[in-house]
Amino acid sequence: MSRGEDRRQAREAQSDMKKFYYLFGAVAVIGIGVVGYNVGSSVLGTAATAPIELNIENDEALVELAQGVTKGDLDAPVTIVEFGDYQCPGCGSFALSVEPQIMGTLVESGRAKFVFYDFPLISIHPNAFLAARATRCAADQDVYWEFHETLFRNQARWSTASMPSSAFEDYAEEVGADDGAFSDCLNSDRHADVVSANMELGARMGVSGTPTILINANGQVRRLNNYDFQSIASAVESLTSEPGAN
């Protein structure tokens, strides 16, 4: 792809997401806002398994609530963002093959940080919302990324279950979480607001499928059509070599 075409795509992506581009610089440091919400009929038993209604006053409040999970140096000059679905086969392939290359080559070197936002496609993936909440419960015990990888590695097992809670509890124990605390979190509506806000943020940014990969560097946000590692690395190189890049 030519440099001119790269720049055209960058301009289009920035136009599409102009009012949200700042989140990529702020995502790792802003706090979770206190935003009211109501639990709707999307609670099966005691575990929230679908999005809940949010009372969000403005875009800034939405960004504050819709916390992605970051890996890498918070001050890294490039931010690689994924909107993903734990039940999505393409996301599983990305997590197990491309994500390790991103971590080993771009994140560990300090060149980029990686941020994951939940975007469960609930119309076709009925277990995806609960899976996203489960990862947040794992994050409460500082084992988010271990659980994240374990869910994708075992996707074929739990994705077809009528209620995958027991599988998620097994995985939590496997990665070293306290099973009682994890179970209490999972079988509640905890983090349903954050996952729902992630979904709303993605929808407002035009995300319609998963994985959706976006890269921010030097105030420019680019949405990638291809999410293989070479495409990501090339986009990072292109954005950081633009005139004015640090």
MORAPE-V165787 format. One line per field, one symbol per residue. ss: DSSP state (a for helix, b for strand, c for the rest). psi: psi as a letter, one per 40 degrees, with the letter a starting at -180 (. if undefined). burial: 1 if it has 9 or more other ideal C-beta (glycine too) atoms within 8 Angstrom, else 0. A space follows every 50 residues. Layout:
ss = ???
psi = ???
burial = ???
This chain:
ss = ccaaaaaaaaaaaaaacaaaccaaaaccccccccccbbccccbbccbbcc ccbbccccaaaaaaacccbbbccccccbbbbbbbccccaaaaaaaaaaaa aaaaaaaccccbbbbbbbcccccccccaaaaaaaaaaaaccccaaaaaaa aaacaaaaccccccaaaaaaaaaaccccaaaaaaaacccccaaaaaaaaa aaaacccccccbbbbbbccbbbbcccccaaaaaaaaaaaacccccc
psi = hiddddddddddddddfdeedddddedeeiihihhiihhaefhhbehhei iihighdidddddddghihihahdeiehhhhhhiheehdddddddedddd ddddddddeediihhhhhghgddegeedddddddddddddeffddddddd dddedddedeidheddddddddddeeihddddddddfaeheddddddddd ddddeeheiiihhihhhfehhhhhdifidddddddddddeeihei.
burial = 00000110110011011001101101100000001010100110001110 11110100001111111111110001111111111111001111110110 11101110001111111111110010111111111111101011011111 11011001101001101110111010101011101111011111111111 1101101001111111110111110010101110110111010010
